[in-house]
Amino acid sequence: MDKIKPRTLSGFLELLPDRESQMQAIQQILRETYSLFGFTPIDTPLMEASEVLLAKGGGETEKQIYRFEKGDSDLSLRFDLTVPLAKYVAMNAGQLAFPFRRYQIGKVYRGERAQRGRFREFYQADVDVIGDGTLDPSNEAEMVAIICTVFSRLGLDRFQVRINNRKLLNGLFSWLGLSNKAQAVMTAIDKLDKIGPEKVCALLVEDLGVAPDIAEKLMNVVSSPDPAATLDSLEGCDPALDDGIRELKLVTGLLPSFGVPADKWRLDLTIARGLDYYTGTVYETTLLDHPEVGSVCSGGRYDDLAAYYTDRKLPGVGVSIGVSRLFFILQDQDLLRDEAIVPPCDALVIPMGDVLDWAVQTATVLRNAGIRSQIYMEQKKAKAKFAYADKLRIPFAVVVGEDERDAGAVSLKDLRTGEQQTLSPAQAAEAIHTGLPDRGKPVQEGRKQE
């Protein structure tokens, strides 16, 4: 039989067990942090009817989705977790308590060009608040606090949340006579970090037909070195602009009360976000030592996303962490701590001789006490058994032989120190509980040394 060469598709991430353990540790911190802020988990299907996912689609979204037919069904893989959330809330609004606070960690799919740190299949970790009819802008400030708490708990310190408001941008476009080109202009502004102000200005003039003086005035505002002062000077120019400035001041004014350090956020009038469903505050988070990878956490306020599914007004605000991208950066920069790797078990029960029954009974006692335990069933030499435990970083070996069985005991060995003692299975469970390592944060401080 001809052999097929095993391969993983470009843009799809597979991890070896140690790395997967670290990925799971990061996701667990995300779950714990979201729960700390009072959010509940949900899940939605990987696949939806195309008309549901693309209700507010178009542009880049339709170019990037994986879409196919099965029989008479037109299906697509989800490209984010926010659109499925809108569908979920619209379908279940009568059974939910509002404001509805949910988090979700799951895979999404985008058929864009794979490159370093960017994948076609990747994990996102979303947290959103959905209101019924209205949603107070103070929720938008809490999102910044959540981002800061997550990154701090991961062990990352060198990050910054950049904040803007789409109403402010819409008002700015209205004032400059660009309302009929608002979406295209936003898309151009969103490229400012990548291509610079001169090329964006040329894009506005040459591709979008914006007058040169208007393009220059727009660039002077969005790239101002002192955004707060610039905004103060623009008050009264346009009602929508005033709304955006007011909301932005409300959100940023609450950040100290949420415990957000001043160096962890800044106003950035270039932030527009590529997706067109945002209507208010928008966020992008970057790692200061790795600006080349772009945003690792982004999101914003959306008021009309559920309008395609229901007449009920369901405004929301949320952020999404690109978990796979973040993980790739941490791995690439050698910032993942080996100490955070969680082995498959806390104790390896090793039978020596014809004592399998006692080994099984011992493992059962350990498991009933909450100790993750594995029995080494294979008929191999002791050296191979201990080498197995060492390779998997299992901290304890519980050795049982005929002498231990006859005495109703086990030999507990701490594989990190070599210390060994004879105990009953219950005493061994207690000793293991006491000796389990505190694995701490999954990320270490600092950067990889060049």
C-alpha positions as CSV (number, residue, x, y, z in Angstrom):
1,M,0.0,0.0,0.0
2,D,1.3,3.4,-1.0
3,K,2.0,5.7,2.0
4,I,0.6,9.2,2.2
5,K,3.0,11.7,3.5
6,P,1.5,13.2,6.7
7,R,1.3,17.0,6.6
8,T,-0.5,19.8,8.2
9,L,-2.2,22.5,6.0
10,S,-0.5,25.8,5.8
11,G,-2.0,28.2,8.3
12,F,-3.2,25.5,10.6
13,L,-1.5,25.1,14.0
14,E,-0.6,21.7,15.6
15,L,1.2,21.6,18.9
16,L,3.2,18.9,20.7
17,P,2.0,18.0,24.1
18,D,4.2,20.4,26.1
19,R,3.2,23.3,24.0
20,E,-0.5,22.3,24.1
21,S,-0.2,22.2,27.9
22,Q,1.0,25.8,27.8
23,M,-1.8,26.8,25.4
24,Q,-4.3,25.2,27.8
25,A,-2.8,27.1,30.7
26,I,-3.2,30.4,28.9
27,Q,-6.8,29.6,28.0
28,Q,-7.5,28.6,31.6
29,I,-6.2,32.0,32.8
30,L,-8.6,33.7,30.3
31,R,-11.5,31.6,31.6
32,E,-10.7,32.5,35.2
33,T,-10.3,36.2,34.4
34,Y,-13.5,36.4,32.4
35,S,-15.3,34.6,35.2
36,L,-13.8,37.1,37.8
37,F,-15.6,39.9,36.0
38,G,-18.9,38.1,36.1
39,F,-19.1,36.5,32.6
40,T,-20.6,33.2,31.8
41,P,-19.4,30.7,29.1
42,I,-21.3,29.8,25.9
43,D,-20.5,27.9,22.8
44,T,-21.8,28.2,19.2
45,P,-21.4,26.0,16.1
46,L,-18.2,26.1,14.0
47,M,-20.5,26.1,10.9
48,E,-23.5,28.3,10.2
49,A,-25.8,29.0,7.2
50,S,-23.9,31.4,5.0
51,E,-26.8,33.9,5.0
52,V,-26.6,34.1,8.8
53,L,-22.8,34.7,8.9
54,L,-22.9,37.1,6.0
55,A,-26.0,39.1,7.0
56,K,-23.7,42.1,7.6
57,G,-20.9,40.8,5.3
58,G,-19.4,42.1,2.2
59,G,-15.9,43.4,1.4
60,E,-13.1,41.6,3.0
61,T,-15.4,39.3,5.0
62,E,-16.8,37.6,2.0
63,K,-13.3,37.2,0.5
64,Q,-11.9,35.5,3.6
65,I,-14.6,33.0,4.6
66,Y,-14.6,29.3,3.9
67,R,-17.9,28.7,2.1
68,F,-19.1,25.5,0.5
69,E,-22.3,23.6,-0.4
70,K,-23.5,20.3,1.0
71,G,-26.6,19.1,-0.9
72,D,-29.0,22.1,-0.9
73,S,-27.3,23.8,2.0
74,D,-25.0,26.9,1.6
75,L,-22.7,26.7,4.6
76,S,-19.7,28.7,6.0
77,L,-17.2,28.3,8.8
78,R,-17.4,31.1,11.3
79,F,-14.8,33.8,10.7
80,D,-15.2,35.4,14.2
81,L,-17.2,34.8,17.4
82,T,-19.1,38.1,17.4
83,V,-21.5,37.5,14.5
84,P,-22.5,34.0,15.9
85,L,-23.1,35.7,19.3
86,A,-25.5,38.2,17.7
87,K,-27.4,35.3,16.2
88,Y,-27.4,33.4,19.5
89,V,-28.7,36.4,21.5
90,A,-31.4,37.2,18.9
91,M,-32.6,33.5,19.0
92,N,-32.5,33.2,22.8
93,A,-33.3,36.8,24.0
94,G,-36.5,35.7,25.8
95,Q,-34.5,33.3,28.0
96,L,-31.5,35.4,28.8
97,A,-31.0,37.9,31.6
98,F,-29.8,41.3,30.4
99,P,-27.2,42.7,30.4
100,F,-26.0,39.4,29.0
101,R,-22.4,38.9,29.8
102,R,-20.7,36.0,28.0
103,Y,-17.3,34.7,27.1
104,Q,-16.3,32.2,24.5
105,I,-13.0,30.6,23.5
106,G,-13.1,28.8,20.2
107,K,-11.6,28.3,16.8
108,V,-12.5,30.5,13.8
109,Y,-11.5,30.3,10.2
110,R,-10.3,32.9,7.7
111,G,-9.0,32.1,4.2
112,E,-6.4,34.8,4.1
113,R,-2.7,34.4,3.3
114,A,-0.9,32.5,6.0
115,Q,2.2,34.1,7.4
116,R,4.3,34.2,10.6
117,G,1.9,34.7,13.5
118,R,-1.2,34.7,11.3
119,F,-3.2,31.5,10.8
120,R,-6.2,30.4,8.8
121,E,-7.5,28.4,11.7
122,F,-7.0,30.0,15.1
123,Y,-8.3,30.4,18.6
124,Q,-10.1,33.6,19.7
125,A,-11.1,34.3,23.2
126,D,-14.0,36.8,23.3
127,V,-15.8,38.6,26.1
128,D,-19.0,40.7,25.4
129,V,-21.7,42.5,27.2
130,I,-25.1,42.7,25.4
131,G,-27.8,45.1,26.5
132,D,-31.6,45.1,25.9
133,G,-32.5,48.3,24.2
134,T,-29.6,50.3,25.7
135,L,-26.1,49.6,27.0
136,D,-24.3,52.2,29.2
137,P,-20.9,53.4,27.8
138,S,-19.3,52.6,31.1
139,N,-19.2,49.0,30.0
140,E,-16.8,50.1,27.4
141,A,-14.3,51.2,30.1
142,E,-14.6,47.9,31.8
143,M,-13.3,46.1,28.7
144,V,-10.0,47.9,29.1
145,A,-9.7,46.7,32.7
146,I,-10.4,43.1,31.5
147,I,-7.7,43.3,28.9
148,C,-5.2,44.7,31.4
149,T,-6.1,42.0,34.0
150,V,-5.7,39.2,31.4
151,F,-2.3,40.3,30.2
152,S,-1.0,40.9,33.8
153,R,-2.2,37.4,34.9
154,L,-0.4,35.9,31.9
155,G,2.8,37.5,33.0
156,L,3.0,40.1,30.3
157,D,3.8,43.7,31.2
158,R,4.9,45.4,28.0
159,F,1.6,46.1,26.3
160,Q,-0.7,49.0,25.6
161,V,-4.4,49.3,24.7
162,R,-5.1,52.0,22.1
163,I,-8.6,53.5,22.2
164,N,-10.7,55.5,19.7
165,N,-14.4,56.0,18.9
166,R,-16.2,55.4,15.6
167,K,-18.7,58.2,16.3
168,L,-15.8,60.5,16.6
169,L,-14.5,59.3,13.2
170,N,-17.9,59.6,11.6
171,G,-18.3,63.1,12.9
172,L,-14.9,64.0,11.6
173,F,-15.8,62.7,8.2
174,S,-19.1,64.6,8.3
175,W,-17.2,67.8,9.2
176,L,-14.8,67.3,6.3
177,G,-17.6,66.3,3.8
178,L,-16.5,62.7,3.6
179,S,-19.6,61.0,4.9
180,N,-20.4,59.3,1.6
181,K,-17.0,57.7,1.7
182,A,-16.8,56.9,5.4
183,Q,-16.3,53.2,5.2
184,A,-13.6,53.4,2.5
185,V,-11.9,56.2,4.4
186,M,-11.9,54.2,7.6
187,T,-10.4,51.3,5.8
188,A,-7.6,53.5,4.6
189,I,-7.0,55.0,8.0
190,D,-6.8,51.5,9.5
191,K,-3.7,51.0,7.3
192,L,-1.8,54.0,8.8
193,D,0.5,51.9,11.0
194,K,1.4,49.6,8.2
195,I,2.0,52.0,5.3
196,G,2.4,55.5,7.0
197,P,0.6,58.8,6.6
198,E,2.1,59.8,3.2
199,K,0.8,56.6,1.5
200,V,-2.6,56.8,3.3
201,C,-2.9,60.4,2.1
202,A,-2.1,59.3,-1.4
203,L,-4.6,56.5,-1.1
204,L,-7.3,59.0,-0.1
205,V,-6.5,61.4,-2.9
206,E,-5.8,59.0,-5.8
207,D,-8.1,56.1,-5.0
208,L,-11.0,57.7,-3.2
209,G,-11.0,61.1,-4.8
210,V,-10.5,63.1,-1.6
211,A,-9.4,66.7,-2.1
212,P,-5.7,67.1,-1.2
213,D,-6.3,69.8,1.4
214,I,-9.1,67.7,3.0
215,A,-6.9,64.6,3.1
216,E,-4.1,66.6,4.7
217,K,-6.4,68.1,7.3
218,L,-7.7,64.6,8.1
219,M,-4.2,63.2,8.5
220,N,-3.2,66.1,10.8
221,V,-6.1,65.1,13.1
222,V,-5.8,61.4,13.2
223,S,-2.0,61.4,13.5
224,S,-1.8,64.2,16.1
225,P,0.9,63.7,18.7
226,D,-1.5,65.1,21.3
227,P,-5.0,63.6,20.6
228,A,-6.7,64.9,23.7
229,A,-5.8,68.5,22.9
230,T,-6.8,68.0,19.2
231,L,-10.2,66.7,20.3
232,D,-10.8,69.7,22.6
233,S,-10.1,72.0,19.6
234,L,-12.7,70.2,17.5
235,E,-15.6,70.4,20.0
236,G,-18.6,72.1,18.4
237,C,-17.6,71.3,14.8
238,D,-20.2,68.5,14.3
239,P,-22.8,66.8,16.6
240,A,-21.6,63.3,15.9
241,L,-18.0,64.4,16.6
242,D,-19.2,65.8,19.9
243,D,-20.9,62.6,20.8
244,G,-17.7,60.6,20.1
245,I,-15.6,63.0,22.1
246,R,-18.0,62.8,25.0
247,E,-18.1,59.0,25.0
248,L,-14.3,58.8,24.7
249,K,-13.9,61.2,27.7
250,L,-16.4,59.1,29.7
251,V,-14.6,55.9,29.0
252,T,-11.1,57.1,29.6
253,G,-12.2,59.0,32.7
254,L,-13.3,55.8,34.4
255,L,-10.1,53.9,33.7
256,P,-8.3,55.0,36.9
257,S,-11.3,53.8,39.0
258,F,-11.0,50.4,37.3
259,G,-7.3,50.3,38.3
260,V,-6.0,50.7,34.8
261,P,-2.4,52.1,34.9
262,A,-1.9,55.3,32.8
263,D,0.9,53.7,30.9
264,K,-1.3,50.8,29.7
265,W,-3.6,52.8,27.4
266,R,-3.5,55.8,25.1
267,L,-5.8,57.6,22.7
268,D,-5.1,56.7,19.1
269,L,-7.3,58.5,16.5
270,T,-6.1,56.2,13.8
271,I,-7.8,53.1,15.2
272,A,-10.9,52.4,13.0
273,R,-11.1,48.6,13.0
274,G,-11.5,46.8,9.7
275,L,-14.9,45.2,10.4
276,D,-17.7,47.6,9.7
277,Y,-20.1,46.6,12.6
278,Y,-18.4,48.8,15.2
279,T,-20.3,52.0,16.1
280,G,-18.7,53.4,19.2
281,T,-15.5,52.8,21.3
282,V,-12.9,50.6,19.5
283,Y,-9.8,49.0,20.9
284,E,-6.5,47.5,19.7
285,T,-3.9,46.0,22.0
286,T,-0.3,45.6,20.9
287,L,2.8,44.2,22.6
288,L,5.3,47.1,22.8
289,D,8.3,44.9,22.1
290,H,6.6,43.3,19.1
291,P,4.8,46.0,17.1
292,E,5.4,44.1,13.9
293,V,2.8,41.5,14.7
294,G,0.0,44.1,15.0
295,S,-3.0,43.8,17.4
296,V,-3.3,40.7,19.7
297,C,-6.5,41.9,21.3
298,S,-9.1,44.1,19.7
299,G,-12.8,44.9,19.7
300,G,-15.4,47.6,20.3
301,R,-18.9,48.8,20.6
302,Y,-21.6,47.6,18.2
303,D,-25.3,48.8,18.2
304,D,-26.8,47.2,15.1
305,L,-25.3,43.8,14.7
306,A,-28.4,41.8,15.7
307,A,-30.7,44.0,13.5
308,Y,-30.4,41.4,10.7
309,Y,-31.9,38.8,12.9
310,T,-34.5,40.6,15.1
311,D,-36.3,43.9,15.5
312,R,-35.2,43.9,19.1
313,K,-32.4,46.4,19.7
314,L,-29.5,44.5,21.3
315,P,-26.4,46.7,21.5
316,G,-23.1,45.2,22.7
317,V,-19.4,45.8,23.4
318,G,-16.7,43.3,23.5
319,V,-13.0,42.4,22.9
320,S,-11.4,39.4,21.3
321,I,-7.9,38.1,22.1
322,G,-6.1,36.4,19.2
323,V,-4.9,33.4,21.3
324,S,-3.1,31.6,18.6
325,R,-1.3,34.7,17.4
326,L,-0.4,35.6,21.0
327,F,0.9,32.1,21.7
328,F,3.0,32.1,18.5
329,I,4.7,35.3,19.6
330,L,5.4,34.0,23.1
331,Q,6.8,30.8,21.7
332,D,8.8,32.5,19.1
333,Q,10.4,34.8,21.6
334,D,11.1,32.0,24.1
335,L,8.9,33.6,26.7
336,L,6.8,30.5,27.6
337,R,7.9,29.1,31.0
338,D,8.6,25.4,31.1
339,E,7.5,25.5,34.8
340,A,4.0,26.2,33.5
341,I,3.8,22.9,31.6
342,V,1.2,20.7,33.2
343,P,2.1,17.0,33.0
344,P,-0.6,14.5,32.1
345,C,-0.7,13.3,35.8
346,D,0.6,14.2,39.2
347,A,1.7,10.7,40.0
348,L,2.8,7.7,38.0
349,V,1.9,4.4,39.8
350,I,4.7,1.9,38.9
351,P,4.0,-1.8,39.6
352,M,7.2,-3.9,40.2
353,G,6.3,-7.6,39.8
354,D,3.0,-9.3,39.8
355,V,1.2,-6.6,41.9
356,L,-1.2,-5.0,39.3
357,D,-4.2,-5.4,41.6
358,W,-2.5,-3.4,44.4
359,A,-1.3,-0.8,41.8
360,V,-4.9,-0.4,40.6
361,Q,-6.2,-0.1,44.2
362,T,-3.5,2.5,44.9
363,A,-4.4,4.6,41.9
364,T,-8.0,4.5,42.8
365,V,-7.2,5.8,46.3
366,L,-5.2,8.6,44.8
367,R,-7.8,9.5,42.2
368,N,-10.5,9.6,44.9
369,A,-8.3,12.1,46.7
370,G,-8.1,14.3,43.7
371,I,-4.6,13.2,42.6
372,R,-4.3,12.8,38.8
373,S,-2.8,9.4,38.5
374,Q,-1.6,7.0,35.8
375,I,-0.7,3.4,36.1
376,Y,2.3,2.2,34.0
377,M,1.0,-1.0,32.6
378,E,3.8,-1.9,30.2
379,Q,6.1,-4.8,31.0
380,K,9.4,-2.9,30.9
381,K,12.5,-2.4,33.1
382,A,12.4,0.0,36.0
383,K,14.8,2.4,34.1
384,A,12.4,2.7,31.2
385,K,9.5,3.4,33.6
386,F,11.3,6.2,35.4
387,A,12.6,7.6,32.1
388,Y,8.9,7.8,30.9
389,A,8.0,9.8,34.1
390,D,11.0,12.1,33.6
391,K,10.2,12.8,30.0
392,L,6.6,13.8,30.8
393,R,7.8,15.9,33.9
394,I,5.6,13.9,36.2
395,P,6.6,15.1,39.7
396,F,5.9,11.9,41.7
397,A,6.3,8.1,41.3
398,V,4.3,5.7,43.4
399,V,6.2,2.4,43.4
400,V,4.4,-0.7,44.5
401,G,6.1,-4.1,44.8
402,E,5.3,-7.3,46.7
403,D,6.8,-5.9,49.9
404,E,4.7,-2.8,49.7
405,R,1.6,-4.8,48.8
406,D,2.0,-7.1,51.8
407,A,2.5,-4.1,54.1
408,G,-0.5,-2.2,52.6
409,A,1.9,0.5,51.7
410,V,3.6,2.3,48.7
411,S,6.9,3.8,48.1
412,L,6.5,7.5,47.2
413,K,9.3,9.1,45.3
414,D,9.6,12.8,44.6
415,L,11.2,12.7,41.2
416,R,12.4,16.3,41.5
417,T,14.5,15.8,44.7
418,G,14.9,12.1,44.8
419,E,13.4,11.9,48.3
420,Q,11.6,8.7,49.0
421,Q,9.4,7.5,51.8
422,T,7.1,4.5,52.6
423,L,3.5,5.5,53.2
424,S,0.0,4.2,53.0
425,P,-1.9,5.2,49.8
426,A,-3.9,7.7,51.7
427,Q,-0.8,9.3,53.3
428,A,0.9,9.3,49.8
429,A,-2.1,11.2,48.4
430,E,-1.8,13.8,51.2
431,A,2.0,14.2,50.6
432,I,1.5,14.6,46.9
433,H,-1.1,17.3,47.5
434,T,1.3,19.2,49.7
435,G,4.2,18.8,47.3
436,L,2.6,19.7,44.0
437,P,4.4,22.7,42.4
438,D,2.9,26.1,42.0
439,R,3.3,26.6,38.3
440,G,2.7,30.3,38.4
441,K,2.2,32.5,35.3
442,P,2.7,30.8,31.9
443,V,4.8,33.7,30.6
444,Q,8.2,35.0,31.9
445,E,9.2,38.6,32.1
446,G,11.6,40.1,29.6
447,R,12.6,39.3,26.1
448,K,14.6,36.6,24.4
449,Q,18.2,37.6,24.4
450,E,19.6,38.1,20.9
